[in-house]
């Protein structure tokens, strides 16, 4: 499930409109719509944190629900997501590892922020 799909599902779960969610995080309903439909890539880590707060969830909600063993390309040993019992291989992780060196700095910063937040738990 994509980040946009997760945003939309949680927003609907809480009975919020795109406008109401946008007001909570000081973004327009168009921005929310673009995130949900996947039109905007590279959501800033700060925006993810605001979304998590507004949607009464943890930032980990927006990423894969698994224990993920990462490579040296991501500069971390393990990304731990709470409440998950088993580990599995994720083809998205392999793709991310392959693409990471070619990402722009903003995208790398987002990934680094997510990894850093997950280590705090």
Phi, psi and omega in degrees: 000133182284165177301316180301318178296322179292319178300311183298314182299314182292320179301315181292322177304322181273357179073029180263147171273169176297323179296315180297317178296316179302319179297322180295329183246010177061045175230158179283160177297332178295320177298314179300315179301315180296321177296312183297324181273357178079014180286331178253120177258158178074057176292129182299146179303321178297320178293322177298320179294318178296320177299314180302317179295312182296329182262011177052051179217182178260153180300333178298338178303330185276352180242174185308137180273075180198161165281127185241121174273123184256172181259176178297338179300333180261000179056043177208156180273315182203136175260117184254126176252129185292158174067024179240134187268321190244159175258151175205160177278138182237120181297334177294325178296315178302319178295317179298316180299318180293323184273338187311312181299338182263358181288153174286167185297323180298316179296318177296321178298321179297313179298315180299321180294319179295317179297316180298317178297322182291331179287340181287342184277000000 
